Amino acid sequence: MYRHSVRKAALAAAVVFVAGAAGTPALATEGYFQHGYSALQKAEGGAGVAAPEDPKTLAINPAGLVSVGDEVEVGISLFSPHRQYSVSPGPGFVAPGSVKSDWNYFAMPNVAYSHQIDDHSAWGLAMYGNGGMNTNYPVSAADNPNCAFMGGGNGVYCGGKAGVNLTQVFLTAGYAYRSGNLALGIAPVFALQLFDAKGLGAFSGLSSAPGDLTSGKIDTSAGGGVRLGAIWSVAPGFRLAVAGATPTWMSKFSKYKGLFADGGGVDIPANVTVGAAFDATPDLTLMLDYKHIFYSDVASIGDSSAVPKPFGANGGPGFGWSDVDVIALGARWQVAPAWTLRAGYAHNTNPVRPADVTLNILAPGVITDHITGGASVRVSDSSSFDLSGSYMPTHSVSGPEVTPAGPTGRTITLSMYEYDISLEWRYRL
């Protein structure tokens, strides 16, 4: 009776978290991908594609389901990004001085479930999120004398409060099968995006649909893709893995067809990861992953902001993001039967090009380093808690301020640093 009640409570918690996630803005650190989707993954620097340990392996490598067993996992992350831009002195376009975005704290829930069908196969469900184009620059922090030359107004771009908010929620179901030393997995992915933008009225004359450029209204987009993965046990204690996701093909943002290239299209880019895990001792596992994210394949993200076409047009301007490469190192050490310590470090290339800093005031995803750690404690035979902390130190990118008339001679510097604390409860069914 007790075990049945706990199962019902665990599933109820999962439903509550799924419902709450749909309205929760989420941010991330590898461009707008998170460096991990569970407290375990985050504590290990995002490494672990070859060392699955929890049901949210679905988010990085569905082949890992056959190594997890029957388990439900419910977690929440408190994410704190600090973003600002600064401009060198002189006349120009954007508000002068140093201006900070004032949205700095976000709660991000997640949930996952895995079930072992038999000795060779398993299935699971997971919900998690991405994001990153999330800023809010208030008028009071951006007194802009340059607006007198733009016909009036105030704020970063002379359109009042400026910023964007992108929320991405993923729901995935996966299946894995193991034959001998090889495990294979597949996980179709459904995604929902919510987006709004404000304060961009100065760009109306450059838009193919100025009425659908900067309304401030929330718009939605839905779509899907597929994640695949494999884990090969090369030798006792040594595993190799490869996993990847197709683009998540999304419907268009009709309310922002005058902002995003190709009439409002914002697909979620494909990515691929290869990794290795080595059990140095029975209690110590070391991990190394390499990931590539194909931001440049999505026109509204990867096209240069200086493309000589209207915003929203086919092949029109984007945010100018480059592809991102990530190297992640992780370690887990079981120091006692009930305690496991974790640590990690990851470095990724910066997606924002210097030539595109003017528009990327809205989305300054310039973080490149992640220093992480955490611990897990088993409080009963079935129940455990995982805690992780991540610090992403300040990174900056500088480039010329560019207007439709050309460079102004000023320099814009984008800066960002972040914190993440994640707590999860896992229950083995």
Kinemage of the C-alpha trace (Angstrom):
@kinemage 1
@onewidth
@group {chain A} dominant
@subgroup {mainchain}
@vectorlist {calphas} color= white
{ca met a 1} P 0.000 0.000 0.000
{ca tyr a 2} L 2.806 2.438 0.929
{ca arg a 3} L 4.708 1.714 -2.268
{ca his a 4} L 1.560 2.175 -4.365
{ca ser a 5} L 0.882 5.537 -2.676
{ca val a 6} L 4.397 6.747 -3.341
{ca arg a 7} L 4.060 5.805 -7.009
{ca lys a 8} L 0.831 7.783 -7.264
{ca ala a 9} L 2.457 10.777 -5.558
{ca ala a 10} L 5.445 10.626 -7.894
{ca leu a 11} L 3.245 10.533 -11.001
{ca ala a 12} L 1.084 13.366 -9.662
{ca ala a 13} L 4.182 15.498 -9.118
{ca ala a 14} L 5.219 14.805 -12.689
{ca val a 15} L 1.858 16.006 -14.026
{ca val a 16} L 2.089 19.213 -11.968
{ca phe a 17} L 5.568 19.941 -13.285
{ca val a 18} L 4.560 19.343 -16.903
{ca ala a 19} L 1.637 21.726 -16.526
{ca gly a 20} L 3.790 24.385 -14.885
{ca ala a 21} L 6.523 24.241 -17.498
{ca ala a 22} L 4.375 25.470 -20.361
{ca gly a 23} L 4.447 29.049 -19.079
{ca thr a 24} L 7.991 29.120 -17.718
{ca pro a 25} L 10.678 31.090 -19.557
{ca ala a 26} L 13.893 29.087 -19.814
{ca leu a 27} L 17.416 30.095 -20.639
{ca ala a 28} L 20.546 28.234 -21.465
{ca thr a 29} L 24.278 28.528 -21.899
{ca glu a 30} L 25.495 26.830 -25.101
{ca gly a 31} L 23.892 29.492 -27.227
{ca tyr a 32} L 20.364 28.697 -26.090
{ca phe a 33} L 20.883 24.993 -25.327
{ca gln a 34} L 21.283 23.998 -21.702
{ca his a 35} L 24.570 22.374 -20.707
{ca gly a 36} L 22.546 19.610 -19.051
{ca tyr a 37} L 18.920 18.672 -18.481
{ca ser a 38} L 19.096 17.055 -15.054
{ca ala a 39} L 20.981 17.940 -11.888
{ca leu a 40} L 23.258 14.945 -12.536
{ca gln a 41} L 24.116 16.077 -16.071
{ca lys a 42} L 24.658 19.691 -15.020
{ca ala a 43} L 26.901 18.722 -12.096
{ca glu a 44} L 29.119 16.780 -14.518
{ca gly a 45} L 29.574 19.693 -16.918
{ca gly a 46} L 27.012 18.331 -19.363
{ca ala a 47} L 29.176 15.279 -20.106
{ca gly a 48} L 27.771 11.766 -19.872
{ca val a 49} L 26.343 10.778 -23.253
{ca ala a 50} L 28.188 7.447 -22.729
{ca ala a 51} L 27.415 7.178 -18.994
{ca pro a 52} L 23.616 7.290 -18.466
{ca glu a 53} L 22.379 7.368 -14.892
{ca asp a 54} L 18.889 8.881 -14.815
{ca pro a 55} L 15.720 8.967 -16.974
{ca lys a 56} L 16.650 12.325 -18.512
{ca thr a 57} L 19.227 10.495 -20.565
{ca leu a 58} L 16.333 10.791 -23.044
{ca ala a 59} L 17.318 14.439 -23.555
{ca ile a 60} L 20.875 13.582 -24.643
{ca asn a 61} L 21.007 9.870 -25.605
{ca pro a 62} L 17.897 7.655 -25.599
{ca ala a 63} L 20.070 4.520 -25.829
{ca gly a 64} L 20.853 5.040 -22.147
{ca leu a 65} L 17.317 4.026 -21.122
{ca val a 66} L 18.342 0.357 -20.918
{ca ser a 67} L 20.817 1.264 -18.157
{ca val a 68} L 18.452 3.222 -15.902
{ca gly a 69} L 15.690 0.865 -14.738
{ca asp a 70} L 12.247 1.840 -13.409
{ca glu a 71} L 12.525 5.390 -12.104
{ca val a 72} L 10.689 8.708 -11.955
{ca glu a 73} L 12.608 11.970 -11.667
{ca val a 74} L 11.253 15.428 -10.825
{ca gly a 75} L 13.475 18.499 -10.656
{ca ile a 76} L 13.674 22.247 -10.722
{ca ser a 77} L 16.467 24.661 -11.619
{ca leu a 78} L 16.887 28.248 -10.474
{ca phe a 79} L 18.710 29.963 -13.314
{ca ser a 80} L 20.167 33.462 -13.020
{ca pro a 81} L 21.621 35.108 -16.161
{ca his a 82} L 23.064 38.616 -15.923
{ca arg a 83} L 23.234 40.413 -19.273
{ca gln a 84} L 24.299 43.894 -20.268
{ca tyr a 85} L 25.664 45.896 -23.135
{ca ser a 86} L 27.872 48.972 -23.147
{ca val a 87} L 28.589 51.481 -25.904
{ca ser a 88} L 31.611 53.665 -26.452
{ca pro a 89} L 31.009 57.459 -26.362
{ca gly a 90} L 29.742 59.401 -29.325
{ca pro a 91} L 26.562 59.828 -31.389
{ca gly a 92} L 24.877 56.703 -32.715
{ca phe a 93} L 21.685 54.657 -32.503
{ca val a 94} L 21.285 52.542 -29.353
{ca ala a 95} L 21.112 54.038 -25.864
{ca pro a 96} L 24.556 55.114 -24.614
{ca gly a 97} L 26.487 53.929 -21.565
{ca ser a 98} L 26.074 50.529 -19.859
{ca val a 99} L 22.554 49.095 -19.802
{ca lys a 100} L 21.484 45.931 -17.967
{ca ser a 101} L 18.593 43.594 -18.636
{ca asp a 102} L 16.451 43.299 -15.517
{ca trp a 103} L 15.075 39.760 -15.923
{ca asn a 104} L 17.609 37.809 -13.869
{ca tyr a 105} L 15.847 34.877 -12.175
{ca phe a 106} L 13.941 31.987 -13.723
{ca ala a 107} L 12.585 28.700 -12.361
{ca met a 108} L 12.737 25.780 -14.804
{ca pro a 109} L 10.929 22.522 -13.951
{ca asn a 110} L 11.620 19.171 -15.587
{ca val a 111} L 10.404 15.607 -15.239
{ca ala a 112} L 11.244 12.178 -16.653
{ca tyr a 113} L 10.192 8.547 -16.300
{ca ser a 114} L 11.839 5.314 -17.425
{ca his a 115} L 10.607 1.714 -17.429
{ca gln a 116} L 12.586 -1.474 -18.036
{ca ile a 117} L 10.513 -3.732 -20.279
{ca asp a 118} L 12.836 -6.723 -20.022
{ca asp a 119} L 16.563 -7.458 -19.858
{ca his a 120} L 17.077 -6.022 -23.343
{ca ser a 121} L 14.651 -3.109 -23.756
{ca ala a 122} L 13.221 -0.049 -22.037
{ca trp a 123} L 11.053 2.980 -22.721
{ca gly a 124} L 10.639 6.397 -21.148
{ca leu a 125} L 9.118 9.884 -21.172
{ca ala a 126} L 10.695 13.263 -20.453
{ca met a 127} L 9.834 16.959 -20.370
{ca tyr a 128} L 12.524 19.648 -20.338
{ca gly a 129} L 13.262 23.073 -21.794
{ca asn a 130} L 15.630 25.368 -23.673
{ca gly a 131} L 15.643 29.103 -24.264
{ca gly a 132} L 18.084 31.964 -24.203
{ca met a 133} L 16.807 34.883 -26.293
{ca asn a 134} L 15.390 36.481 -23.158
{ca thr a 135} L 15.999 40.115 -22.238
{ca asn a 136} L 14.164 43.122 -20.827
{ca tyr a 137} L 15.780 46.565 -21.040
{ca pro a 138} L 13.618 49.140 -19.232
{ca val a 139} L 13.188 52.684 -20.496
{ca ser a 140} L 14.360 54.084 -17.161
{ca ala a 141} L 17.724 52.388 -17.634
{ca ala a 142} L 18.141 53.525 -21.209
{ca asp a 143} L 17.664 57.272 -21.563
{ca asn a 144} L 18.552 57.631 -25.217
{ca pro a 145} L 19.348 61.102 -26.589
{ca asn a 146} L 19.905 59.541 -30.025
{ca cys a 147} L 16.132 59.072 -30.342
{ca ala a 148} L 15.784 62.751 -31.210
{ca phe a 149} L 17.261 61.856 -34.579
{ca met a 150} L 14.867 58.876 -34.932
{ca gly a 151} L 11.677 60.911 -34.646
{ca gly a 152} L 11.427 60.669 -30.853
{ca gly a 153} L 10.901 57.900 -28.354
{ca asn a 154} L 13.181 56.398 -25.745
{ca gly a 155} L 14.780 53.122 -24.786
{ca val a 156} L 17.515 50.972 -26.284
{ca tyr a 157} L 16.117 51.166 -29.842
{ca cys a 158} L 13.890 54.254 -29.337
{ca gly a 159} L 10.809 52.044 -29.026
{ca gly a 160} L 10.329 52.015 -25.246
{ca lys a 161} L 11.090 48.918 -23.216
{ca ala a 162} L 13.033 46.545 -25.443
{ca gly a 163} L 13.527 42.818 -25.255
{ca val a 164} L 12.540 39.378 -26.403
{ca asn a 165} L 11.337 36.275 -24.610
{ca leu a 166} L 11.711 32.793 -26.084
{ca thr a 167} L 10.416 29.730 -24.243
{ca gln a 168} L 10.932 26.203 -25.570
{ca val a 169} L 9.307 23.151 -23.990
{ca phe a 170} L 10.127 19.613 -25.187
{ca leu a 171} L 8.125 16.442 -24.619
{ca thr a 172} L 9.747 13.218 -25.763
{ca ala a 173} L 9.029 9.502 -25.615
{ca gly a 174} L 11.843 7.047 -26.268
{ca tyr a 175} L 12.626 3.370 -26.735
{ca ala a 176} L 15.969 1.580 -26.354
{ca tyr a 177} L 17.145 -1.932 -27.154
{ca arg a 178} L 20.383 -3.643 -26.164
{ca ser a 179} L 21.955 -6.549 -28.031
{ca gly a 180} L 25.244 -7.772 -26.665
{ca asn a 181} L 27.580 -4.810 -26.177
{ca leu a 182} L 25.510 -2.373 -28.263
{ca ala a 183} L 22.512 -0.308 -27.121
{ca leu a 184} L 20.412 1.696 -29.589
{ca gly a 185} L 17.729 4.266 -28.846
{ca ile a 186} L 15.182 6.442 -30.617
{ca ala a 187} L 13.089 9.280 -29.207
{ca pro a 188} L 10.601 11.335 -31.238
{ca val a 189} L 10.438 14.877 -29.873
{ca phe a 190} L 7.478 17.267 -29.752
{ca ala a 191} L 8.296 20.933 -29.104
{ca leu a 192} L 6.309 24.035 -28.233
{ca gln a 193} L 7.772 27.537 -28.539
{ca leu a 194} L 6.385 30.776 -27.123
{ca phe a 195} L 7.838 34.108 -28.207
{ca asp a 196} L 7.266 37.823 -27.814
{ca ala a 197} L 9.265 40.930 -28.728
{ca lys a 198} L 8.893 44.599 -27.862
{ca gly a 199} L 10.609 47.936 -28.391
{ca leu a 200} L 11.739 47.332 -31.982
{ca gly a 201} L 9.617 49.958 -33.692
{ca ala a 202} L 12.685 51.661 -35.143
{ca phe a 203} L 13.107 48.637 -37.419
{ca ser a 204} L 9.597 48.933 -38.909
{ca gly a 205} L 10.842 50.604 -42.064
{ca leu a 206} L 13.173 47.661 -42.603
{ca ser a 207} L 10.501 44.958 -42.210
{ca ser a 208} L 8.523 43.074 -44.837
{ca ala a 209} L 5.555 43.065 -42.429
{ca pro a 210} L 5.927 45.987 -39.986
{ca gly a 211} L 2.612 45.156 -38.307
{ca asp a 212} L 4.013 41.793 -37.255
{ca leu a 213} L 7.411 42.896 -35.971
{ca thr a 214} L 7.248 44.000 -32.354
{ca ser a 215} L 3.719 43.738 -30.960
{ca gly a 216} L 4.712 42.462 -27.526
{ca lys a 217} L 2.044 39.757 -27.899
{ca ile a 218} L 2.892 36.131 -27.139
{ca asp a 219} L 2.867 33.865 -30.197
{ca thr a 220} L 3.210 30.079 -30.318
{ca ser a 221} L 4.923 27.603 -32.608
{ca ala a 222} L 4.790 23.808 -32.543
{ca gly a 223} L 6.692 21.046 -34.263
{ca gly a 224} L 8.759 17.919 -33.927
{ca gly a 225} L 11.933 16.027 -34.671
{ca val a 226} L 13.778 12.839 -33.704
{ca arg a 227} L 16.712 12.055 -31.419
{ca leu a 228} L 18.810 8.905 -31.984
{ca gly a 229} L 21.633 7.390 -29.973
{ca ala a 230} L 23.958 4.443 -29.482
{ca ile a 231} L 26.248 3.216 -26.695
{ca trp a 232} L 28.965 0.635 -27.326
{ca ser a 233} L 30.609 -1.180 -24.419
{ca val a 234} L 34.038 -1.557 -25.977
{ca ala a 235} L 35.607 -3.285 -22.971
{ca pro a 236} L 34.788 -3.723 -19.294
{ca gly a 237} L 34.614 -0.233 -17.823
{ca phe a 238} L 34.980 1.613 -21.157
{ca arg a 239} L 32.106 2.875 -23.302
{ca leu a 240} L 31.764 4.987 -26.445
{ca ala a 241} L 28.610 6.754 -27.550
{ca val a 242} L 27.146 8.837 -30.319
{ca ala a 243} L 23.824 10.684 -30.237
{ca gly a 244} L 22.162 13.346 -32.289
{ca ala a 245} L 18.932 15.117 -33.059
{ca thr a 246} L 17.452 16.198 -36.362
{ca pro a 247} L 16.272 19.783 -36.613
{ca thr a 248} L 13.018 20.257 -34.773
{ca trp a 249} L 10.860 21.521 -37.619
{ca met a 250} L 8.514 24.182 -36.257
{ca ser a 251} L 5.466 26.023 -37.512
{ca lys a 252} L 5.999 29.745 -38.103
{ca phe a 253} L 5.403 32.620 -35.719
{ca ser a 254} L 2.644 34.408 -37.625
{ca lys a 255} L 2.658 37.393 -35.236
{ca tyr a 256} L 6.386 37.881 -35.881
{ca lys a 257} L 6.591 37.202 -39.601
{ca gly a 258} L 8.011 40.710 -39.952
{ca leu a 259} L 10.939 39.931 -37.643
{ca phe a 260} L 12.153 36.385 -38.292
{ca ala a 261} L 13.513 35.365 -41.676
{ca asp a 262} L 11.364 33.269 -44.020
{ca gly a 263} L 8.105 34.717 -42.720
{ca gly a 264} L 8.493 33.869 -39.046
{ca gly a 265} L 10.306 30.535 -39.218
{ca val a 266} L 12.378 29.541 -36.185
{ca asp a 267} L 13.289 25.846 -36.343
{ca ile a 268} L 15.327 24.401 -33.474
{ca pro a 269} L 18.775 23.422 -34.805
{ca ala a 270} L 20.135 19.911 -35.118
{ca asn a 271} L 22.960 18.748 -32.879
{ca val a 272} L 25.298 15.764 -32.574
{ca thr a 273} L 27.406 14.493 -29.657
{ca val a 274} L 30.125 11.866 -29.366
{ca gly a 275} L 31.446 10.779 -25.996
{ca ala a 276} L 33.441 8.316 -23.932
{ca ala a 277} L 33.162 7.071 -20.357
{ca phe a 278} L 35.851 5.240 -18.398
{ca asp a 279} L 35.422 3.559 -15.018
{ca ala a 280} L 38.843 4.350 -13.553
{ca thr a 281} L 37.880 2.428 -10.392
{ca pro a 282} L 34.628 0.765 -9.290
{ca asp a 283} L 33.719 4.071 -7.594
{ca leu a 284} L 35.103 6.645 -10.061
{ca thr a 285} L 33.844 7.337 -13.608
{ca leu a 286} L 35.432 9.878 -15.958
{ca met a 287} L 33.591 11.308 -18.988
{ca leu a 288} L 34.499 13.279 -22.102
{ca asp a 289} L 31.964 14.608 -24.640
{ca tyr a 290} L 32.146 16.663 -27.822
{ca lys a 291} L 28.986 18.358 -29.154
{ca his a 292} L 28.242 20.377 -32.284
{ca ile a 293} L 25.108 22.552 -32.563
{ca phe a 294} L 24.074 23.643 -36.082
{ca tyr a 295} L 22.750 27.153 -35.387
{ca ser a 296} L 23.848 28.461 -38.794
{ca asp a 297} L 21.441 26.090 -40.572
{ca val a 298} L 18.423 28.034 -39.243
{ca ala a 299} L 18.044 31.236 -41.281
{ca ser a 300} L 16.413 33.348 -38.570
{ca ile a 301} L 19.240 32.450 -36.175
{ca gly a 302} L 22.255 32.043 -38.439
{ca asp a 303} L 21.785 34.613 -41.224
{ca ser a 304} L 23.799 37.806 -40.806
{ca ser a 305} L 21.914 40.757 -39.362
{ca ala a 306} L 23.374 42.815 -42.233
{ca val a 307} L 21.693 40.843 -45.036
{ca pro a 308} L 20.424 43.502 -47.508
{ca lys a 309} L 16.821 42.332 -47.371
{ca pro a 310} L 13.845 43.282 -45.186
{ca phe a 311} L 13.352 41.550 -41.841
{ca gly a 312} L 10.949 38.649 -42.291
{ca ala a 313} L 11.736 38.141 -45.968
{ca asn a 314} L 12.912 34.823 -47.387
{ca gly a 315} L 16.647 34.813 -46.758
{ca gly a 316} L 16.246 37.951 -44.664
{ca pro a 317} L 18.363 39.083 -41.719
{ca gly a 318} L 18.912 36.851 -38.693
{ca phe a 319} L 20.908 37.085 -35.497
{ca gly a 320} L 24.137 36.005 -37.200
{ca trp a 321} L 24.891 33.072 -34.891
{ca ser a 322} L 27.692 30.666 -35.795
{ca asp a 323} L 27.631 26.938 -35.047
{ca val a 324} L 28.753 26.041 -31.529
{ca asp a 325} L 31.325 23.401 -30.562
{ca val a 326} L 31.371 22.093 -26.989
{ca ile a 327} L 33.972 20.088 -25.073
{ca ala a 328} L 32.723 18.757 -21.724
{ca leu a 329} L 34.621 16.901 -18.982
{ca gly a 330} L 32.867 15.193 -16.092
{ca ala a 331} L 33.591 12.978 -13.108
{ca arg a 332} L 31.457 11.089 -10.591
{ca trp a 333} L 32.856 9.557 -7.419
{ca gln a 334} L 30.864 7.369 -5.053
{ca val a 335} L 32.530 8.251 -1.772
{ca ala a 336} L 30.144 6.172 0.381
{ca pro a 337} L 27.254 3.784 -0.264
{ca ala a 338} L 24.733 6.642 0.010
{ca trp a 339} L 26.844 9.537 -1.301
{ca thr a 340} L 28.133 10.440 -4.767
{ca leu a 341} L 30.136 13.573 -5.578
{ca arg a 342} L 30.213 15.088 -9.075
{ca ala a 343} L 32.275 17.729 -10.865
{ca gly a 344} L 32.687 19.032 -14.398
{ca tyr a 345} L 33.961 21.688 -16.749
{ca ala a 346} L 32.808 22.599 -20.249
{ca his a 347} L 33.990 25.059 -22.862
{ca asn a 348} L 32.021 26.087 -25.929
{ca thr a 349} L 32.651 28.473 -28.770
{ca asn a 350} L 30.708 31.730 -28.782
{ca pro a 351} L 27.917 31.935 -31.398
{ca val a 352} L 27.670 35.739 -31.587
{ca arg a 353} L 29.861 37.340 -34.239
{ca pro a 354} L 31.304 40.833 -33.609
{ca ala a 355} L 29.593 42.118 -36.756
{ca asp a 356} L 26.159 41.264 -35.313
{ca val a 357} L 26.370 42.740 -31.794
{ca thr a 358} L 23.866 45.547 -32.482
{ca leu a 359} L 20.919 43.175 -32.940
{ca asn a 360} L 22.245 40.673 -30.385
{ca ile a 361} L 21.699 43.145 -27.575
{ca leu a 362} L 18.371 41.277 -27.617
{ca ala a 363} L 20.009 37.838 -27.332
{ca pro a 364} L 23.547 38.120 -25.905
{ca gly a 365} L 24.222 34.376 -25.672
{ca val a 366} L 27.987 34.816 -25.366
{ca ile a 367} L 28.814 32.454 -22.454
{ca thr a 368} L 31.738 30.092 -23.171
{ca asp a 369} L 32.731 28.378 -19.893
{ca his a 370} L 30.922 26.252 -17.291
{ca ile a 371} L 32.333 25.270 -13.902
{ca thr a 372} L 30.080 22.733 -12.223
{ca gly a 373} L 29.723 20.443 -9.218
{ca gly a 374} L 27.191 18.632 -7.121
{ca ala a 375} L 26.270 15.685 -4.955
{ca ser a 376} L 23.678 12.930 -4.689
{ca val a 377} L 22.412 11.335 -1.498
{ca arg a 378} L 20.295 8.197 -1.257
{ca val a 379} L 17.847 8.616 1.632
{ca ser a 380} L 16.208 5.199 1.290
{ca asp a 381} L 16.401 2.099 -0.874
{ca ser a 382} L 14.110 3.815 -3.404
{ca ser a 383} L 14.559 7.540 -2.944
{ca ser a 384} L 17.453 9.925 -3.595
{ca phe a 385} L 18.126 13.648 -4.012
{ca asp a 386} L 20.525 15.313 -6.464
{ca leu a 387} L 21.924 18.820 -6.150
{ca ser a 388} L 24.073 20.708 -8.655
{ca gly a 389} L 25.584 24.150 -8.905
{ca ser a 390} L 26.982 25.784 -12.053
{ca tyr a 391} L 28.878 29.029 -12.510
{ca met a 392} L 29.376 30.529 -15.959
{ca pro a 393} L 31.933 33.361 -15.660
{ca thr a 394} L 31.684 36.650 -17.524
{ca his a 395} L 32.423 36.587 -21.217
{ca ser a 396} L 32.237 39.565 -23.562
{ca val a 397} L 32.078 40.167 -27.306
{ca ser a 398} L 32.725 43.562 -28.913
{ca gly a 399} L 31.946 44.832 -32.377
{ca pro a 400} L 30.890 47.896 -34.353
{ca glu a 401} L 27.521 49.526 -33.903
{ca val a 402} L 25.804 49.209 -37.269
{ca thr a 403} L 22.693 51.027 -38.501
{ca pro a 404} L 20.935 50.759 -41.885
{ca ala a 405} L 23.103 53.698 -42.945
{ca gly a 406} L 26.266 51.839 -41.953
{ca pro a 407} L 28.661 51.802 -38.982
{ca thr a 408} L 28.433 54.748 -36.578
{ca gly a 409} L 32.029 54.554 -35.357
{ca arg a 410} L 30.961 53.408 -31.887
{ca thr a 411} L 31.746 50.014 -30.370
{ca ile a 412} L 29.165 47.818 -28.601
{ca thr a 413} L 30.268 45.252 -26.022
{ca leu a 414} L 27.920 42.438 -24.951
{ca ser a 415} L 28.619 40.800 -21.577
{ca met a 416} L 27.039 37.940 -19.676
{ca tyr a 417} L 27.555 35.734 -16.620
{ca glu a 418} L 25.239 33.117 -15.089
{ca tyr a 419} L 24.462 30.897 -12.121
{ca asp a 420} L 22.403 27.710 -11.996
{ca ile a 421} L 21.277 25.693 -8.969
{ca ser a 422} L 19.303 22.497 -9.607
{ca leu a 423} L 17.567 20.140 -7.192
{ca glu a 424} L 15.932 16.837 -8.113
{ca trp a 425} L 14.193 13.943 -6.467
{ca arg a 426} L 14.481 10.483 -7.969
{ca tyr a 427} L 12.318 7.538 -6.963
{ca arg a 428} L 13.021 3.971 -8.053
{ca leu a 429} L 9.734 2.167 -8.692
